[in-house]
Amino acid sequence: ALTLIEPLLAVIGEVSGTRAATPFRDPIVGVREMVLLQPHYRQVFFERFGYQSPLYGQIDATSLLQTSQHTHFGLMIADDDPQVLDFYDGVLGLKRMLDEQTPYENATGSRRIFGLEPGEGFHMVDFDDPSSGHALAERRSGKLKCVRFSADAKIERRLDRSRAGCLGYSLYCWRVDDLEAMHRRIAASKATGLSVMQADEFGRRSFTFFAPDGYQWMLLQA
């Protein structure tokens, strides 16, 4: 069955990605978000207003839903250790762009999406393409959004159904310039289940592993 969470408003408290907005003086910058819950994954659609970010999603007017390519993708974990996500910038080399706590009172646009109860919150960490900049005009599609809840959060653990061979959203895939060098870096990290490098079904050299947070990744030779 499909479940639809109607569009919700979330105001972004910044102007051009550089400073906090001044009430009554600066234009409102925000997004409207709508979530489609499907049996094997969640899909989020958003409409931005009050700002432009030309490299972060280009609308294709000829597409069925008149949307852009994927701008970001996400993962959720329940863990009290903030260092569990250090793998993504420390080993994979992604750029950490956001690292902040969001209490229930401030989660106006995500309470229903995450099913938050009063007193609950989450920690959001964003990792960007290494070539992305901080200004809105310099941000690029491909952001990894990591939502970290407390270890005692009421979240069903589904990592055993989020790996290669499972239906739906099963693993994360990333292309790299030097596959051998990345294989060595990951072998020396806290990642587990590192496979040998081999050709995939399309003849591309690749390998898989499990990140310290438990999610499975595949890296491909660019």
Secondary structure, 3 states (H helix, E strand, C coil): CCEEEEEEEEECCCECCCECCCCCCCCCCEEEEEEEECCCCEEEEEEEECCCCCCCCCCCCCCCCCCCCCCEEEEEEECCCHHHHCHHHHCCCCEEEEEEEECHHHCCCCHHHHCCCCCCCEEEEEEECCCCCCCHHHCCCCEEEEEEECCCCCCCCCHHHCCCCCCCCCCEEEEECCHHHHHHHHHCCCCECCCCCEECCCCCEEEEEECCCCCEEEEEEC
